[in-house]
Amino acid sequence: MSARAVRRLVLATCALGVAGMIATQIAEANDATVAIGLVTSTAVLVLLAVTAVSARRDGPPRVDEAQAVDLEGRVRALLDAGAPEDQVRAVVQAAIRLGRDSV
């Protein structure tokens, strides 16, 4: 089930839950009011969990082709200037790890 479907289901549960709590409170059925409130609050907790989990999965990372070509050109310039390729590639990998860890 997609995150969007879960959000819609939780929204419907909350709307029905509020209506149910109002109706059962008018009918003075306190046990039913508490039960509906618990179901509604559980739905909200599920929404929080789904949002936390799906926030990191927005699809594959987008690559800016212009930046990629520029970076490869810079690496090529360093290599043409005589820098050892394995060391240059290691520095690039370290920069990538640093960027990923600091998000």
N, C-alpha and C positions, 0 to 999 in steps of 0.2 A: 504494500500500500504506500502510495507516495506521501510525502510530507504535506502537500496541498490537500489531499483527501483527508488526512488526519486532522488538519486544521479545520476543515469544513465540518467534519463530524463532531469535533469538540465544540465548535461554535453552535451547532444545532443542539448538542447536549446541554450547553450552558443556557441557551435561550429557553429550551423546554424545562430545564431545571429551575430557572427563576420563576417561570410560570407555575410550575408544580409546587414550589415552596410557597408562593403567594396563595395558591388555591388551598393547599393543605393547612396553611396557617389560618386562613379564613374559616376553614372547616374545623379548626381546633384539633387537628390530628398531628400533635407534636412529634410523635415517633416517625411518621411519614415525612414530615418536614426535615427532620434530622437526616433521615436516610437519603432523601433527594439531595440535600446539601452535601452529604458525603460523596455521593456519586458525581455531583457536579465538580466538587473540589478535586476529586481523583482525575476527572477529565482534564482539568486545568494542569495538574501535575504531569499528565501524559503529554500535553501540549508543550510544556516547558522542556521535557526530556527530548521530544522529537525535534524541537527547534535547536536545542543544544547539539544534538547529534548531526542534524542535517546542515548546520551552518558551515561545516567544513567541507561539505560535499556539493559544491556548486557546479560540478562538472569538471571536465579536464581543464588544466591551466591554459590560459590564453597566451599565445606567443606573439609578441610584437616583432614581425619579420624585419622591420627596419632596424630595430635595436639589435636583433640577432646578427644581421649582416654587418652592422657597425662593430659589434664585439668580435666577430670572427675576423674582421679586417684588422682590428687592433692586435689580436693574437698573432695574426699572420705577420704584422709589422714587427712585433717583438721577435718572432722566429727568424724573420729575414735579417734582423739586426744581430743575430747570433745567440739569442737566448735558447737554452736547452728546452726542447719541446715538453719533456716530461715535467719539468719544473713549472713551466708556464701553465700547462693543463692542471697541475696540482693547485696552483694559485687560483685558477678559475673555479675549480671544484670547491675550494675552501670558501670562496666568495659566495657561491651558490648555497652552500650549507649555512653560512652566516645569514644570508637573506631569508632562508626558509625558517631558521630558528628564531629570528627576531620578529616574526609576524604575530 
